Amino acid sequence: MFHDMGLTAQHSSAHERFEVDGANAARDFLSRHGISGADFDMV
């Protein structure tokens, strides 16, 4: 679900590939919803 989020202006960065930006968006989403950092690796 988050893989292509890095293609959107809201989540894209100037230095990372869109896949990395999508992963960062997923991490931020999980963090905002109380998911622990240990579970980030699974996602």
PDBQT receptor file of N, H, CA, C and O in Angstrom, charges set to zero:
ATOM      1  N   MET A   1       0.815  -1.190   0.000  1.00  0.00    +0.000 N 
ATOM      2  CA  MET A   1       0.000   0.000   0.000  1.00  0.00    +0.000 C 
ATOM      3  C   MET A   1       0.863   1.260   0.000  1.00  0.00    +0.000 C 
ATOM      4  O   MET A   1       0.505   2.245  -0.646  1.00  0.00    +0.000 OA
ATOM      5  N   PHE A   2       1.968   1.252   0.695  1.00  0.00    +0.000 N 
ATOM      6  H   PHE A   2       2.259   0.452   1.220  1.00  0.00    +0.000 HD
ATOM      7  CA  PHE A   2       2.794   2.452   0.804  1.00  0.00    +0.000 C 
ATOM      8  C   PHE A   2       3.901   2.532  -0.247  1.00  0.00    +0.000 C 
ATOM      9  O   PHE A   2       4.564   3.562  -0.364  1.00  0.00    +0.000 OA
ATOM     10  N   HIS A   3       4.106   1.478  -0.997  1.00  0.00    +0.000 N 
ATOM     11  H   HIS A   3       3.567   0.641  -0.902  1.00  0.00    +0.000 HD
ATOM     12  CA  HIS A   3       5.234   1.403  -1.925  1.00  0.00    +0.000 C 
ATOM     13  C   HIS A   3       5.299   2.601  -2.857  1.00  0.00    +0.000 C 
ATOM     14  O   HIS A   3       6.377   3.159  -3.062  1.00  0.00    +0.000 OA
ATOM     15  N   ASP A   4       4.168   3.009  -3.427  1.00  0.00    +0.000 N 
ATOM     16  H   ASP A   4       3.292   2.556  -3.261  1.00  0.00    +0.000 HD
ATOM     17  CA  ASP A   4       4.156   4.103  -4.400  1.00  0.00    +0.000 C 
ATOM     18  C   ASP A   4       3.920   5.476  -3.781  1.00  0.00    +0.000 C 
ATOM     19  O   ASP A   4       3.843   6.471  -4.502  1.00  0.00    +0.000 OA
ATOM     20  N   MET A   5       3.804   5.544  -2.465  1.00  0.00    +0.000 N 
ATOM     21  H   MET A   5       3.866   4.736  -1.879  1.00  0.00    +0.000 HD
ATOM     22  CA  MET A   5       3.584   6.846  -1.815  1.00  0.00    +0.000 C 
ATOM     23  C   MET A   5       4.729   7.807  -2.101  1.00  0.00    +0.000 C 
ATOM     24  O   MET A   5       4.531   9.022  -2.112  1.00  0.00    +0.000 OA
ATOM     25  N   GLY A   6       5.910   7.280  -2.328  1.00  0.00    +0.000 N 
ATOM     26  H   GLY A   6       6.071   6.293  -2.319  1.00  0.00    +0.000 HD
ATOM     27  CA  GLY A   6       7.056   8.127  -2.631  1.00  0.00    +0.000 C 
ATOM     28  C   GLY A   6       6.946   8.836  -3.962  1.00  0.00    +0.000 C 
ATOM     29  O   GLY A   6       7.738   9.735  -4.249  1.00  0.00    +0.000 OA
ATOM     30  N   LEU A   7       5.983   8.453  -4.781  1.00  0.00    +0.000 N 
ATOM     31  H   LEU A   7       5.340   7.724  -4.549  1.00  0.00    +0.000 HD
ATOM     32  CA  LEU A   7       5.751   9.122  -6.060  1.00  0.00    +0.000 C 
ATOM     33  C   LEU A   7       4.892  10.372  -5.907  1.00  0.00    +0.000 C 
ATOM     34  O   LEU A   7       4.794  11.171  -6.839  1.00  0.00    +0.000 OA
ATOM     35  N   THR A   8       4.276  10.550  -4.755  1.00  0.00    +0.000 N 
ATOM     36  H   THR A   8       4.356   9.901  -3.998  1.00  0.00    +0.000 HD
ATOM     37  CA  THR A   8       3.426  11.719  -4.533  1.00  0.00    +0.000 C 
ATOM     38  C   THR A   8       4.249  12.877  -4.000  1.00  0.00    +0.000 C 
ATOM     39  O   THR A   8       5.244  12.677  -3.303  1.00  0.00    +0.000 OA
ATOM     40  N   ALA A   9       3.832  14.077  -4.328  1.00  0.00    +0.000 N 
ATOM     41  H   ALA A   9       3.024  14.240  -4.895  1.00  0.00    +0.000 HD
ATOM     42  CA  ALA A   9       4.559  15.279  -3.903  1.00  0.00    +0.000 C 
ATOM     43  C   ALA A   9       4.658  15.374  -2.384  1.00  0.00    +0.000 C 
ATOM     44  O   ALA A   9       5.668  15.836  -1.853  1.00  0.00    +0.000 OA
ATOM     45  N   GLN A  10       3.622  14.941  -1.693  1.00  0.00    +0.000 N 
ATOM     46  H   GLN A  10       2.802  14.566  -2.125  1.00  0.00    +0.000 HD
ATOM     47  CA  GLN A  10       3.598  15.032  -0.224  1.00  0.00    +0.000 C 
ATOM     48  C   GLN A  10       4.678  14.183   0.432  1.00  0.00    +0.000 C 
ATOM     49  O   GLN A  10       5.179  14.535   1.500  1.00  0.00    +0.000 OA
ATOM     50  N   HIS A  11       5.040  13.067  -0.198  1.00  0.00    +0.000 N 
ATOM     51  H   HIS A  11       4.633  12.782  -1.065  1.00  0.00    +0.000 HD
ATOM     52  CA  HIS A  11       5.971  12.131   0.439  1.00  0.00    +0.000 C 
ATOM     53  C   HIS A  11       7.299  11.986  -0.286  1.00  0.00    +0.000 C 
ATOM     54  O   HIS A  11       8.162  11.238   0.173  1.00  0.00    +0.000 OA
ATOM     55  N   SER A  12       7.489  12.665  -1.386  1.00  0.00    +0.000 N 
ATOM     56  H   SER A  12       6.788  13.273  -1.759  1.00  0.00    +0.000 HD
ATOM     57  CA  SER A  12       8.746  12.510  -2.122  1.00  0.00    +0.000 C 
ATOM     58  C   SER A  12       9.831  13.420  -1.546  1.00  0.00    +0.000 C 
ATOM     59  O   SER A  12       9.547  14.480  -0.986  1.00  0.00    +0.000 OA
ATOM     60  N   SER A  13      11.055  12.986  -1.695  1.00  0.00    +0.000 N 
ATOM     61  H   SER A  13      11.286  12.126  -2.149  1.00  0.00    +0.000 HD
ATOM     62  CA  SER A  13      12.195  13.786  -1.247  1.00  0.00    +0.000 C 
ATOM     63  C   SER A  13      13.132  13.999  -2.430  1.00  0.00    +0.000 C 
ATOM     64  O   SER A  13      13.015  13.340  -3.464  1.00  0.00    +0.000 OA
ATOM     65  N   ALA A  14      14.039  14.907  -2.261  1.00  0.00    +0.000 N 
ATOM     66  H   ALA A  14      14.134  15.441  -1.421  1.00  0.00    +0.000 HD
ATOM     67  CA  ALA A  14      14.984  15.218  -3.340  1.00  0.00    +0.000 C 
ATOM     68  C   ALA A  14      16.153  14.240  -3.385  1.00  0.00    +0.000 C 
ATOM     69  O   ALA A  14      16.850  14.162  -4.396  1.00  0.00    +0.000 OA
ATOM     70  N   HIS A  15      16.382  13.479  -2.285  1.00  0.00    +0.000 N 
ATOM     71  H   HIS A  15      15.815  13.542  -1.463  1.00  0.00    +0.000 HD
ATOM     72  CA  HIS A  15      17.597  12.659  -2.231  1.00  0.00    +0.000 C 
ATOM     73  C   HIS A  15      17.371  11.157  -2.251  1.00  0.00    +0.000 C 
ATOM     74  O   HIS A  15      18.330  10.406  -2.428  1.00  0.00    +0.000 OA
ATOM     75  N   GLU A  16      16.144  10.691  -2.077  1.00  0.00    +0.000 N 
ATOM     76  H   GLU A  16      15.365  11.301  -1.934  1.00  0.00    +0.000 HD
ATOM     77  CA  GLU A  16      15.900   9.242  -1.983  1.00  0.00    +0.000 C 
ATOM     78  C   GLU A  16      15.099   8.742  -3.180  1.00  0.00    +0.000 C 
ATOM     79  O   GLU A  16      14.380   9.506  -3.825  1.00  0.00    +0.000 OA
ATOM     80  N   ARG A  17      15.232   7.450  -3.468  1.00  0.00    +0.000 N 
ATOM     81  H   ARG A  17      15.816   6.829  -2.945  1.00  0.00    +0.000 HD
ATOM     82  CA  ARG A  17      14.380   6.813  -4.475  1.00  0.00    +0.000 C 
ATOM     83  C   ARG A  17      12.951   6.781  -3.934  1.00  0.00    +0.000 C 
ATOM     84  O   ARG A  17      12.737   6.837  -2.723  1.00  0.00    +0.000 OA
ATOM     85  N   PHE A  18      11.977   6.689  -4.841  1.00  0.00    +0.000 N 
ATOM     86  H   PHE A  18      12.151   6.643  -5.825  1.00  0.00    +0.000 HD
ATOM     87  CA  PHE A  18      10.583   6.711  -4.396  1.00  0.00    +0.000 C 
ATOM     88  C   PHE A  18      10.258   5.533  -3.484  1.00  0.00    +0.000 C 
ATOM     89  O   PHE A  18       9.393   5.656  -2.617  1.00  0.00    +0.000 OA
ATOM     90  N   GLU A  19      10.933   4.389  -3.659  1.00  0.00    +0.000 N 
ATOM     91  H   GLU A  19      11.636   4.290  -4.364  1.00  0.00    +0.000 HD
ATOM     92  CA  GLU A  19      10.685   3.238  -2.799  1.00  0.00    +0.000 C 
ATOM     93  C   GLU A  19      11.086   3.538  -1.360  1.00  0.00    +0.000 C 
ATOM     94  O   GLU A  19      10.408   3.123  -0.421  1.00  0.00    +0.000 OA
ATOM     95  N   VAL A  20      12.179   4.254  -1.193  1.00  0.00    +0.000 N 
ATOM     96  H   VAL A  20      12.730   4.592  -1.957  1.00  0.00    +0.000 HD
ATOM     97  CA  VAL A  20      12.643   4.628   0.150  1.00  0.00    +0.000 C 
ATOM     98  C   VAL A  20      11.687   5.650   0.749  1.00  0.00    +0.000 C 
ATOM     99  O   VAL A  20      11.348   5.571   1.930  1.00  0.00    +0.000 OA
ATOM    100  N   ASP A  21      11.253   6.606  -0.061  1.00  0.00    +0.000 N 
ATOM    101  H   ASP A  21      11.528   6.670  -1.021  1.00  0.00    +0.000 HD
ATOM    102  CA  ASP A  21      10.285   7.591   0.432  1.00  0.00    +0.000 C 
ATOM    103  C   ASP A  21       8.988   6.905   0.855  1.00  0.00    +0.000 C 
ATOM    104  O   ASP A  21       8.380   7.294   1.853  1.00  0.00    +0.000 OA
ATOM    105  N   GLY A  22       8.560   5.888   0.105  1.00  0.00    +0.000 N 
ATOM    106  H   GLY A  22       9.054   5.572  -0.705  1.00  0.00    +0.000 HD
ATOM    107  CA  GLY A  22       7.368   5.131   0.478  1.00  0.00    +0.000 C 
ATOM    108  C   GLY A  22       7.564   4.384   1.784  1.00  0.00    +0.000 C 
ATOM    109  O   GLY A  22       6.659   4.339   2.617  1.00  0.00    +0.000 OA
ATOM    110  N   ALA A  23       8.735   3.800   1.968  1.00  0.00    +0.000 N 
ATOM    111  H   ALA A  23       9.470   3.837   1.292  1.00  0.00    +0.000 HD
ATOM    112  CA  ALA A  23       9.040   3.105   3.222  1.00  0.00    +0.000 C 
ATOM    113  C   ALA A  23       9.051   4.083   4.393  1.00  0.00    +0.000 C 
ATOM    114  O   ALA A  23       8.582   3.760   5.484  1.00  0.00    +0.000 OA
ATOM    115  N   ASN A  24       9.583   5.266   4.164  1.00  0.00    +0.000 N 
ATOM    116  H   ASN A  24       9.965   5.529   3.278  1.00  0.00    +0.000 HD
ATOM    117  CA  ASN A  24       9.581   6.292   5.215  1.00  0.00    +0.000 C 
ATOM    118  C   ASN A  24       8.156   6.719   5.554  1.00  0.00    +0.000 C 
ATOM    119  O   ASN A  24       7.842   6.948   6.722  1.00  0.00    +0.000 OA
ATOM    120  N   ALA A  25       7.292   6.829   4.549  1.00  0.00    +0.000 N 
ATOM    121  H   ALA A  25       7.547   6.643   3.600  1.00  0.00    +0.000 HD
ATOM    122  CA  ALA A  25       5.885   7.176   4.791  1.00  0.00    +0.000 C 
ATOM    123  C   ALA A  25       5.212   6.076   5.615  1.00  0.00    +0.000 C 
ATOM    124  O   ALA A  25       4.424   6.365   6.516  1.00  0.00    +0.000 OA
ATOM    125  N   ALA A  26       5.521   4.825   5.305  1.00  0.00    +0.000 N 
ATOM    126  H   ALA A  26       6.160   4.591   4.573  1.00  0.00    +0.000 HD
ATOM    127  CA  ALA A  26       4.958   3.713   6.075  1.00  0.00    +0.000 C 
ATOM    128  C   ALA A  26       5.426   3.762   7.523  1.00  0.00    +0.000 C 
ATOM    129  O   ALA A  26       4.629   3.588   8.445  1.00  0.00    +0.000 OA
ATOM    130  N   ARG A  27       6.710   3.998   7.720  1.00  0.00    +0.000 N 
ATOM    131  H   ARG A  27       7.357   4.140   6.971  1.00  0.00    +0.000 HD
ATOM    132  CA  ARG A  27       7.264   4.090   9.080  1.00  0.00    +0.000 C 
ATOM    133  C   ARG A  27       6.584   5.210   9.860  1.00  0.00    +0.000 C 
ATOM    134  O   ARG A  27       6.221   5.025  11.021  1.00  0.00    +0.000 OA
ATOM    135  N   ASP A  28       6.410   6.368   9.232  1.00  0.00    +0.000 N 
ATOM    136  H   ASP A  28       6.705   6.519   8.289  1.00  0.00    +0.000 HD
ATOM    137  CA  ASP A  28       5.762   7.498   9.901  1.00  0.00    +0.000 C 
ATOM    138  C   ASP A  28       4.314   7.186  10.259  1.00  0.00    +0.000 C 
ATOM    139  O   ASP A  28       3.841   7.536  11.340  1.00  0.00    +0.000 OA
ATOM    140  N   PHE A  29       3.615   6.523   9.341  1.00  0.00    +0.000 N 
ATOM    141  H   PHE A  29       3.998   6.238   8.463  1.00  0.00    +0.000 HD
ATOM    142  CA  PHE A  29       2.230   6.129   9.592  1.00  0.00    +0.000 C 
ATOM    143  C   PHE A  29       2.142   5.192  10.795  1.00  0.00    +0.000 C 
ATOM    144  O   PHE A  29       1.327   5.394  11.695  1.00  0.00    +0.000 OA
ATOM    145  N   LEU A  30       2.990   4.169  10.797  1.00  0.00    +0.000 N 
ATOM    146  H   LEU A  30       3.652   4.005  10.066  1.00  0.00    +0.000 HD
ATOM    147  CA  LEU A  30       2.985   3.216  11.903  1.00  0.00    +0.000 C 
ATOM    148  C   LEU A  30       3.312   3.891  13.226  1.00  0.00    +0.000 C 
ATOM    149  O   LEU A  30       2.697   3.601  14.253  1.00  0.00    +0.000 OA
ATOM    150  N   SER A  31       4.271   4.778  13.192  1.00  0.00    +0.000 N 
ATOM    151  H   SER A  31       4.771   5.013  12.358  1.00  0.00    +0.000 HD
ATOM    152  CA  SER A  31       4.662   5.490  14.410  1.00  0.00    +0.000 C 
ATOM    153  C   SER A  31       3.501   6.326  14.954  1.00  0.00    +0.000 C 
ATOM    154  O   SER A  31       3.250   6.347  16.159  1.00  0.00    +0.000 OA
ATOM    155  N   ARG A  32       2.800   7.010  14.054  1.00  0.00    +0.000 N 
ATOM    156  H   ARG A  32       3.004   6.993  13.075  1.00  0.00    +0.000 HD
ATOM    157  CA  ARG A  32       1.652   7.831  14.479  1.00  0.00    +0.000 C 
ATOM    158  C   ARG A  32       0.524   6.984  15.049  1.00  0.00    +0.000 C 
ATOM    159  O   ARG A  32      -0.307   7.485  15.807  1.00  0.00    +0.000 OA
ATOM    160  N   HIS A  33       0.487   5.711  14.693  1.00  0.00    +0.000 N 
ATOM    161  H   HIS A  33       1.161   5.303  14.078  1.00  0.00    +0.000 HD
ATOM    162  CA  HIS A  33      -0.573   4.830  15.168  1.00  0.00    +0.000 C 
ATOM    163  C   HIS A  33      -0.105   3.884  16.276  1.00  0.00    +0.000 C 
ATOM    164  O   HIS A  33      -0.743   2.868  16.549  1.00  0.00    +0.000 OA
ATOM    165  N   GLY A  34       1.002   4.228  16.900  1.00  0.00    +0.000 N 
ATOM    166  H   GLY A  34       1.521   5.054  16.678  1.00  0.00    +0.000 HD
ATOM    167  CA  GLY A  34       1.445   3.527  18.107  1.00  0.00    +0.000 C 
ATOM    168  C   GLY A  34       2.149   2.202  17.869  1.00  0.00    +0.000 C 
ATOM    169  O   GLY A  34       2.311   1.418  18.803  1.00  0.00    +0.000 OA
ATOM    170  N   ILE A  35       2.566   1.937  16.649  1.00  0.00    +0.000 N 
ATOM    171  H   ILE A  35       2.435   2.575  15.890  1.00  0.00    +0.000 HD
ATOM    172  CA  ILE A  35       3.297   0.701  16.372  1.00  0.00    +0.000 C 
ATOM    173  C   ILE A  35       4.765   0.920  16.746  1.00  0.00    +0.000 C 
ATOM    174  O   ILE A  35       5.351   1.948  16.410  1.00  0.00    +0.000 OA
ATOM    175  N   SER A  36       5.340  -0.037  17.431  1.00  0.00    +0.000 N 
ATOM    176  H   SER A  36       4.864  -0.872  17.705  1.00  0.00    +0.000 HD
ATOM    177  CA  SER A  36       6.695   0.123  17.943  1.00  0.00    +0.000 C 
ATOM    178  C   SER A  36       7.737   0.030  16.832  1.00  0.00    +0.000 C 
ATOM    179  O   SER A  36       7.483  -0.542  15.772  1.00  0.00    +0.000 OA
ATOM    180  N   GLY A  37       8.892   0.590  17.088  1.00  0.00    +0.000 N 
ATOM    181  H   GLY A  37       9.098   1.054  17.949  1.00  0.00    +0.000 HD
ATOM    182  CA  GLY A  37      10.005   0.584  16.149  1.00  0.00    +0.000 C 
ATOM    183  C   GLY A  37      10.463  -0.815  15.787  1.00  0.00    +0.000 C 
ATOM    184  O   GLY A  37      10.960  -1.028  14.681  1.00  0.00    +0.000 OA
ATOM    185  N   ALA A  38      10.312  -1.772  16.683  1.00  0.00    +0.000 N 
ATOM    186  H   ALA A  38       9.909  -1.600  17.582  1.00  0.00    +0.000 HD
ATOM    187  CA  ALA A  38      10.720  -3.139  16.404  1.00  0.00    +0.000 C 
ATOM    188  C   ALA A  38       9.891  -3.741  15.272  1.00  0.00    +0.000 C 
ATOM    189  O   ALA A  38      10.376  -4.610  14.548  1.00  0.00    +0.000 OA
ATOM    190  N   ASP A  39       8.662  -3.294  15.115  1.00  0.00    +0.000 N 
ATOM    191  H   ASP A  39       8.268  -2.588  15.703  1.00  0.00    +0.000 HD
ATOM    192  CA  ASP A  39       7.787  -3.813  14.064  1.00  0.00    +0.000 C 
ATOM    193  C   ASP A  39       8.012  -3.129  12.724  1.00  0.00    +0.000 C 
ATOM    194  O   ASP A  39       7.506  -3.604  11.707  1.00  0.00    +0.000 OA
ATOM    195  N   PHE A  40       8.758  -2.025  12.694  1.00  0.00    +0.000 N 
ATOM    196  H   PHE A  40       9.169  -1.639  13.520  1.00  0.00    +0.000 HD
ATOM    197  CA  PHE A  40       9.025  -1.321  11.434  1.00  0.00    +0.000 C 
ATOM    198  C   PHE A  40       9.763  -2.210  10.451  1.00  0.00    +0.000 C 
ATOM    199  O   PHE A  40       9.492  -2.159   9.252  1.00  0.00    +0.000 OA
ATOM    200  N   ASP A  41      10.681  -3.016  10.932  1.00  0.00    +0.000 N 
ATOM    201  H   ASP A  41      10.901  -3.058  11.907  1.00  0.00    +0.000 HD
ATOM    202  CA  ASP A  41      11.484  -3.869  10.055  1.00  0.00    +0.000 C 
ATOM    203  C   ASP A  41      10.613  -4.877   9.296  1.00  0.00    +0.000 C 
ATOM    204  O   ASP A  41      10.895  -5.209   8.145  1.00  0.00    +0.000 OA
ATOM    205  N   MET A  42       9.573  -5.348   9.941  1.00  0.00    +0.000 N 
ATOM    206  H   MET A  42       9.344  -5.078  10.876  1.00  0.00    +0.000 HD
ATOM    207  CA  MET A  42       8.691  -6.302   9.278  1.00  0.00    +0.000 C 
ATOM    208  C   MET A  42       7.962  -5.649   8.100  1.00  0.00    +0.000 C 
ATOM    209  O   MET A  42       7.749  -6.278   7.064  1.00  0.00    +0.000 OA
ATOM    210  N   VAL A  43       7.592  -4.413   8.269  1.00  0.00    +0.000 N 
ATOM    211  H   VAL A  43       7.765  -3.902   9.111  1.00  0.00    +0.000 HD
ATOM    212  CA  VAL A  43       6.882  -3.694   7.212  1.00  0.00    +0.000 C 
ATOM    213  C   VAL A  43       7.866  -3.309   6.140  1.00  0.00    +0.000 C 
ATOM    214  O   VAL A  43       7.485  -2.691   5.146  1.00  0.00    +0.000 OA
TER     215      VAL A  43
